[in-house]
Amino acid sequence: GIRRRNIITDPGLGFAKTTAHNLQILKEGERFAGMLGGPVLWGGSRKRFIQDVAGVEVAAERDAGTHAAHMYAVGKDSTGGSMVRVHDVAGAAQAAKIWDAIRNAEGKGGGGRGKFG
């Protein structure tokens, strides 16, 4: 058989879901993190729900919304096993580094390395 830790859960953002469905899935991301005991793949890159919320019609211009949604979802995953599927890899890496630095900040000027190294 396949070990649970080798199974990736993909909640299917954007597929046959309303904007409200997608937002609720992102909001309750920790439920997916523990569902099968393995990592979660967040694939909200440039999806229509970002257009609906942010009012950005051109898909290629939805990267900021993508990064915000993904960082929220990753932040809800206490297992540390989240993955993201993106179009803008450099932007996602930058967002992840900032999120991680904030999460690991110590006091006023501290920083640190976390799960995005």
C-alpha atoms as an extended CHARMM CRD file, in Angstrom:
* protein
*
       117  EXT
         1         1  GLY       CA              0.0000000000        0.0000000000        0.0000000000  PROA      1               0.0000000000
         2         2  ILE       CA              0.8390000000        3.6590000000       -0.0830000000  PROA      2               0.0000000000
         3         3  ARG       CA              1.8840000000        5.3130000000        3.1650000000  PROA      3               0.0000000000
         4         4  ARG       CA             -0.3590000000        8.1950000000        4.2070000000  PROA      4               0.0000000000
         5         5  ARG       CA              2.5960000000       10.5990000000        4.3730000000  PROA      5               0.0000000000
         6         6  ASN       CA              3.1140000000        9.9340000000        0.6520000000  PROA      6               0.0000000000
         7         7  ILE       CA             -0.3880000000       11.0390000000       -0.2900000000  PROA      7               0.0000000000
         8         8  ILE       CA             -0.8830000000       14.7120000000       -1.1340000000  PROA      8               0.0000000000
         9         9  THR       CA             -4.3110000000       16.1870000000       -0.3820000000  PROA      9               0.0000000000
        10        10  ASP       CA             -5.4610000000       18.7180000000       -2.9820000000  PROA      10              0.0000000000
        11        11  PRO       CA             -8.6740000000       20.5190000000       -1.9680000000  PROA      11              0.0000000000
        12        12  GLY       CA             -9.2080000000       21.4890000000       -5.6230000000  PROA      12              0.0000000000
        13        13  LEU       CA             -9.4520000000       25.2530000000       -5.3210000000  PROA      13              0.0000000000
        14        14  GLY       CA            -11.4140000000       26.7030000000       -8.2040000000  PROA      14              0.0000000000
        15        15  PHE       CA            -12.8260000000       23.4450000000       -9.5460000000  PROA      15              0.0000000000
        16        16  ALA       CA            -16.6450000000       23.4790000000       -9.5370000000  PROA      16              0.0000000000
        17        17  LYS       CA            -16.6590000000       25.7740000000       -6.5110000000  PROA      17              0.0000000000
        18        18  THR       CA            -18.0350000000       29.2220000000       -5.8420000000  PROA      18              0.0000000000
        19        19  THR       CA            -15.9120000000       32.0290000000       -4.4790000000  PROA      19              0.0000000000
        20        20  ALA       CA            -17.5030000000       31.4330000000       -1.0730000000  PROA      20              0.0000000000
        21        21  HSD       CA            -16.5380000000       27.7390000000       -1.2350000000  PROA      21              0.0000000000
        22        22  ASN       CA            -12.9160000000       28.5700000000       -2.0790000000  PROA      22              0.0000000000
        23        23  LEU       CA            -12.6380000000       31.1280000000        0.7190000000  PROA      23              0.0000000000
        24        24  GLN       CA            -14.0950000000       28.6790000000        3.2290000000  PROA      24              0.0000000000
        25        25  ILE       CA            -11.6680000000       25.9540000000        2.1420000000  PROA      25              0.0000000000
        26        26  LEU       CA             -8.7430000000       28.3560000000        2.5670000000  PROA      26              0.0000000000
        27        27  LYS       CA            -10.0610000000       29.5340000000        5.9270000000  PROA      27              0.0000000000
        28        28  GLU       CA            -10.3170000000       25.9750000000        7.2230000000  PROA      28              0.0000000000
        29        29  GLY       CA             -7.0200000000       24.8210000000        5.7540000000  PROA      29              0.0000000000
        30        30  GLU       CA             -5.9510000000       23.0470000000        8.9290000000  PROA      30              0.0000000000
        31        31  ARG       CA             -8.7320000000       20.5160000000        8.4010000000  PROA      31              0.0000000000
        32        32  PHE       CA             -7.1240000000       19.4380000000        5.1370000000  PROA      32              0.0000000000
        33        33  ALA       CA             -3.6940000000       19.3060000000        6.7290000000  PROA      33              0.0000000000
        34        34  GLY       CA             -4.8320000000       16.5710000000        9.0710000000  PROA      34              0.0000000000
        35        35  MET       CA             -7.2260000000       14.7790000000        6.7490000000  PROA      35              0.0000000000
        36        36  LEU       CA             -4.8920000000       12.0630000000        5.5050000000  PROA      36              0.0000000000
        37        37  GLY       CA             -1.8170000000       12.7980000000        7.5560000000  PROA      37              0.0000000000
        38        38  GLY       CA              0.2090000000       13.9600000000        4.5750000000  PROA      38              0.0000000000
        39        39  PRO       CA              0.9830000000       17.2610000000        2.8890000000  PROA      39              0.0000000000
        40        40  VAL       CA             -1.5870000000       19.6030000000        1.3620000000  PROA      40              0.0000000000
        41        41  LEU       CA             -1.2210000000       21.1160000000       -2.0990000000  PROA      41              0.0000000000
        42        42  TRP       CA             -2.7270000000       24.5860000000       -2.4360000000  PROA      42              0.0000000000
        43        43  GLY       CA             -3.3180000000       25.3810000000       -6.1000000000  PROA      43              0.0000000000
        44        44  GLY       CA             -5.1230000000       28.7130000000       -6.0570000000  PROA      44              0.0000000000
        45        45  SER       CA             -2.7740000000       30.3920000000       -8.4960000000  PROA      45              0.0000000000
        46        46  ARG       CA             -4.5880000000       33.0770000000      -10.5020000000  PROA      46              0.0000000000
        47        47  LYS       CA             -7.9690000000       31.4210000000       -9.9690000000  PROA      47              0.0000000000
        48        48  ARG       CA            -11.2480000000       33.2180000000      -10.5650000000  PROA      48              0.0000000000
        49        49  PHE       CA            -12.0720000000       33.5840000000       -6.8650000000  PROA      49              0.0000000000
        50        50  ILE       CA             -9.1200000000       36.0080000000       -6.6890000000  PROA      50              0.0000000000
        51        51  GLN       CA            -10.7050000000       38.0000000000       -9.5130000000  PROA      51              0.0000000000
        52        52  ASP       CA            -14.0320000000       38.0200000000       -7.6990000000  PROA      52              0.0000000000
        53        53  VAL       CA            -12.5250000000       39.2500000000       -4.4350000000  PROA      53              0.0000000000
        54        54  ALA       CA             -9.8160000000       41.6140000000       -5.7230000000  PROA      54              0.0000000000
        55        55  GLY       CA            -11.4940000000       42.7660000000       -8.9210000000  PROA      55              0.0000000000
        56        56  VAL       CA             -8.5050000000       41.8460000000      -11.0800000000  PROA      56              0.0000000000
        57        57  GLU       CA             -9.8150000000       40.5560000000      -14.3860000000  PROA      57              0.0000000000
        58        58  VAL       CA             -6.5340000000       39.6580000000      -16.1190000000  PROA      58              0.0000000000
        59        59  ALA       CA             -5.3690000000       36.3000000000      -14.7770000000  PROA      59              0.0000000000
        60        60  ALA       CA             -1.6580000000       37.1390000000      -15.1410000000  PROA      60              0.0000000000
        61        61  GLU       CA             -2.1910000000       40.0880000000      -12.7840000000  PROA      61              0.0000000000
        62        62  ARG       CA             -3.5680000000       37.9890000000       -9.9040000000  PROA      62              0.0000000000
        63        63  ASP       CA             -0.2390000000       36.9000000000       -8.4380000000  PROA      63              0.0000000000
        64        64  ALA       CA             -0.4430000000       39.1550000000       -5.3570000000  PROA      64              0.0000000000
        65        65  GLY       CA             -3.8390000000       37.6690000000       -4.5150000000  PROA      65              0.0000000000
        66        66  THR       CA             -2.4530000000       34.1880000000       -5.1350000000  PROA      66              0.0000000000
        67        67  HSD       CA              0.3960000000       34.7670000000       -2.6880000000  PROA      67              0.0000000000
        68        68  ALA       CA             -1.9240000000       36.1810000000       -0.0330000000  PROA      68              0.0000000000
        69        69  ALA       CA             -4.2870000000       33.1990000000       -0.2920000000  PROA      69              0.0000000000
        70        70  HSD       CA             -1.4700000000       30.6640000000       -0.2530000000  PROA      70              0.0000000000
        71        71  MET       CA              0.3430000000       32.2230000000        2.7070000000  PROA      71              0.0000000000
        72        72  TYR       CA             -2.9070000000       32.2110000000        4.6740000000  PROA      72              0.0000000000
        73        73  ALA       CA             -3.4620000000       28.5290000000        3.8760000000  PROA      73              0.0000000000
        74        74  VAL       CA              0.1340000000       27.5650000000        4.6580000000  PROA      74              0.0000000000
        75        75  GLY       CA             -0.1380000000       29.4700000000        7.9210000000  PROA      75              0.0000000000
        76        76  LYS       CA             -3.1210000000       27.3650000000        8.9420000000  PROA      76              0.0000000000
        77        77  ASP       CA             -1.1790000000       24.1250000000        8.4430000000  PROA      77              0.0000000000
        78        78  SER       CA              0.3650000000       23.1800000000       11.7740000000  PROA      78              0.0000000000
        79        79  THR       CA              1.9680000000       20.0640000000       10.2360000000  PROA      79              0.0000000000
        80        80  GLY       CA              4.4260000000       22.0870000000        8.1420000000  PROA      80              0.0000000000
        81        81  GLY       CA              3.6130000000       19.9840000000        5.1100000000  PROA      81              0.0000000000
        82        82  SER       CA              1.9080000000       22.4480000000        2.7960000000  PROA      82              0.0000000000
        83        83  MET       CA              2.9120000000       22.9460000000       -0.8270000000  PROA      83              0.0000000000
        84        84  VAL       CA              1.7800000000       25.5690000000       -3.3010000000  PROA      84              0.0000000000
        85        85  ARG       CA              1.3590000000       25.4370000000       -7.0670000000  PROA      85              0.0000000000
        86        86  VAL       CA              2.0280000000       28.8270000000       -8.6130000000  PROA      86              0.0000000000
        87        87  HSD       CA              2.7220000000       30.5790000000      -11.8690000000  PROA      87              0.0000000000
        88        88  ASP       CA              4.9560000000       33.2470000000      -10.2720000000  PROA      88              0.0000000000
        89        89  VAL       CA              7.6460000000       31.1710000000       -8.5420000000  PROA      89              0.0000000000
        90        90  ALA       CA              9.9130000000       34.1110000000       -7.6370000000  PROA      90              0.0000000000
        91        91  GLY       CA              7.0230000000       36.0550000000       -6.1190000000  PROA      91              0.0000000000
        92        92  ALA       CA              5.8430000000       33.0230000000       -4.1620000000  PROA      92              0.0000000000
        93        93  ALA       CA              9.3420000000       32.4220000000       -2.8100000000  PROA      93              0.0000000000
        94        94  GLN       CA              9.5900000000       36.0530000000       -1.7240000000  PROA      94              0.0000000000
        95        95  ALA       CA              6.1750000000       35.9360000000       -0.0400000000  PROA      95              0.0000000000
        96        96  ALA       CA              7.1120000000       32.6940000000        1.7320000000  PROA      96              0.0000000000
        97        97  LYS       CA             10.3860000000       34.1250000000        3.0330000000  PROA      97              0.0000000000
        98        98  ILE       CA              8.6420000000       37.2060000000        4.4190000000  PROA      98              0.0000000000
        99        99  TRP       CA              5.8620000000       35.1220000000        5.9820000000  PROA      99              0.0000000000
       100       100  ASP       CA              8.4240000000       32.8000000000        7.5200000000  PROA      100             0.0000000000
       101       101  ALA       CA             10.5300000000       35.6600000000        8.8960000000  PROA      101             0.0000000000
       102       102  ILE       CA              7.4670000000       37.2160000000       10.5260000000  PROA      102             0.0000000000
       103       103  ARG       CA              6.4090000000       33.8680000000       11.9710000000  PROA      103             0.0000000000
       104       104  ASN       CA              9.8630000000       33.2660000000       13.4330000000  PROA      104             0.0000000000
       105       105  ALA       CA             10.6620000000       36.8230000000       14.5260000000  PROA      105             0.0000000000
       106       106  GLU       CA             12.0420000000       37.1300000000       18.0310000000  PROA      106             0.0000000000
       107       107  GLY       CA             11.4470000000       40.3910000000       19.8250000000  PROA      107             0.0000000000
       108       108  LYS       CA             12.1980000000       43.6270000000       17.9780000000  PROA      108             0.0000000000
       109       109  GLY       CA             14.8920000000       42.8320000000       15.4710000000  PROA      109             0.0000000000
       110       110  GLY       CA             15.0090000000       39.0720000000       15.4940000000  PROA      110             0.0000000000
       111       111  GLY       CA             14.6420000000       36.8520000000       12.5680000000  PROA      111             0.0000000000
       112       112  GLY       CA             15.2980000000       33.3050000000       11.8450000000  PROA      112             0.0000000000
       113       113  ARG       CA             15.0290000000       30.5230000000        9.4200000000  PROA      113             0.0000000000
       114       114  GLY       CA             11.9170000000       28.4300000000        9.3470000000  PROA      114             0.0000000000
       115       115  LYS       CA             10.3330000000       25.9590000000        7.0310000000  PROA      115             0.0000000000
       116       116  PHE       CA             11.1500000000       27.9110000000        3.8470000000  PROA      116             0.0000000000
       117       117  GLY       CA             14.8710000000       28.1300000000        4.7190000000  PROA      117             0.0000000000
